[in-house]
């Protein structure tokens, strides 16, 4: 999460999350034919499931307002859920952005879902 959708997307794609998915997780899912679980529509081709696609369709990436909207949509589409688990990556080289993202989530997004 960042102040703008564009900044948040750049941080996600160019940071640890993008690297882990680009270099390890996405190739692993593709190797085992599991990209179907990541598609927002069944007619999306496996080749179209990229890290950029995941940032746009699967990850909660964006400004606080965008993340809140995506989370509300996810809650509605799923029928609701009792908690949200966030994943952590090796953010040592990006500690400020990671802390700011978590702080924004705690103060601007999470209170909307209590």
N, C-alpha and C positions, 0 to 999 in steps of 0.2 A: 504494500500500500504506500502511496505517496500523495503529494498534493494534487497531482493531475493524473488522469488515466495514462497519458503518454509517458510520463516519468515513471509511473509504476510498472508499465509494460516493459520499458527499457531496463529497469532494475531487475525485473524478473527474468527476462530473456538473457541479459548480459551478466547476470550474477550467478550465485551458486545453484539456484533452482534450475535455471536454464541449462547450466552445465551438467548437472546430474541427470536431467531428463534427456538432453541431447547425446551425452556420451555413454549413458548406461541404461536408464530405465526404459526409454522409448525403444531403443534397439532390442532390448530384452522382450518387451511386450510384442514387438513386431515378429521377432524370431519364433515366438510361441503362438502366433496367430491370435493375439488377444486385443488387437486395436479396436475391435467392435465395442468393447465396453467404454471406450473413450469418445465415441461418435455421438454427436447431438442429433444426427439424422442417419438412418441406416444406409442411405444412398451415398454417403461420403466414402470416397475410396481410401484404402489403406495408405496410399501414397500421399493423400492430403492430410493425414494425421501427422503433423509436425509439432515441434515445440511451440511455434507461433500459434498453431491451431489450438493447442492445449491452453495457452495463455488466454486466448480469446473465448474459448468455449467451456473449459473445465476448471480452470483455476480461479480463485477469488482475487483477481488482480484489478487494481484501479484506484481511484480516489476513494476517500471514505464513503461518499455518496454512492458511487458505483458499486463498491463492495457491499454496502447495505442493500442496494437494489438486487444484486445477484444473490445475496444470502436470503433475502425475502422470497425471491422467486424459487430458489432451491427448497426452502422450507414449505412453500405452497405446493410445489410439484411433488415433493416426497411425502406429503401428509404430515410433516412435522418431525422433529427430532429433539431429543433431550439434551444434547450437548454437541459441541463442535471441537474437533481435534485438529490442531494445526501441526504441520510437519516442520521439522527444523533441519536445516542443512548446515554445512560448514560456513558460517557467516563471519569468521574471524577477520577476513579482509574487508568485510562490508558491515561492520558492527553498528555504525551510526545509522545506516539505512534500515537495518533489521530492527534496532531499538525504536526508531521513529515509527516504523510500520506497526509494531506491537503496541506501542503507546497509542497511536491513532485508533487501532482496533479497540483497545480497552476503553478509551474515552469517548470515541465518536460513533462506533458501530455497535459494540456489544450492548450498551444501554438501551438500544432500540429494540432489543429482543428479550428483555427480561419479563 
